[in-house]
Every structure is written in C-alpha cells, then in structure tokens.
Amino acid sequence: MKEEKKKKKDKRWNRVDLVQHVQEGMGKQTTKALAETAVSAVLDGLMAGIRKASAVQLIGFGTFKVVHRKARVGVNPKTGERLKIKASKSVRFAPGKGLKETL
C-alpha cells in the first residue's frame, strides 16, 4: 500500500518538471534558462492579473479567481479552545472545459 502512495506522489510535477517540458516544447535550440524565463513570465503575468482584476480566465484551461473568506470562529482540536480566525483572501482555480476533457 505504501508503494501505491509513493507512485502517486511521483506523478506530481514541480517547477523543474514544468521548465523541462517547456524547453522540450520550444525546440532543441531553447536553453533551460530561456525556458525558465518563459515559465517565470507566465507565472508573474498570472499573479499580476489576479492582483489587478481579481480573476484571470484562460479559455480552455481554467479560471484563477480571488475568493474572500469571512472571519469565523474555529476550535483547536487538542485543547477545545475557541479561536478567532481573521478574514482572508485566497485564490481558487476552476478548470475549464478543455482541461476537464483531457482528464
């Protein structure tokens, strides 16, 4: 059973995997540094768009959207103590039709 969990974990991509995939997609003459610059530019663009417009929609891929969480009361599971949790912002991703169809 532990091997199954390990196999699932190994399928996760990180930034290095993404840069390598972009480098391969851009052709043989593309350097790793250029692919890293491209990935960084896309991620920076996503963050800037989310900050300015509170949502970024990539047709066929999905939508990144800012969601507001209200202040609430939580409970510490160890002590049972009630805690005030401040209001916060987070980013939610909703996959688009094209991405859903590839799964």
HELIX and SHEET records of a PDB file:
HELIX    1   1 LYS A    2  ASP A   10  1                                   9    
HELIX    2   2 ARG A   15  MET A   26  1                                  12    
HELIX    3   3 LYS A   32  ALA A   53  1                                  22    
HELIX    4   4 LYS A   97  THR A  102  1                                   6    
SHEET    1   A 3 ALA A  55  LEU A  58  0                                        
SHEET    2   A 3 GLY A  62  ARG A  69 -1                                        
SHEET    3   A 3 SER A  88  PRO A  95 -1                                        
SHEET    1   B 2 ARG A  72  VAL A  75  0                                        
SHEET    2   B 2 ARG A  82  ILE A  85 -1                                        
END                                                                             
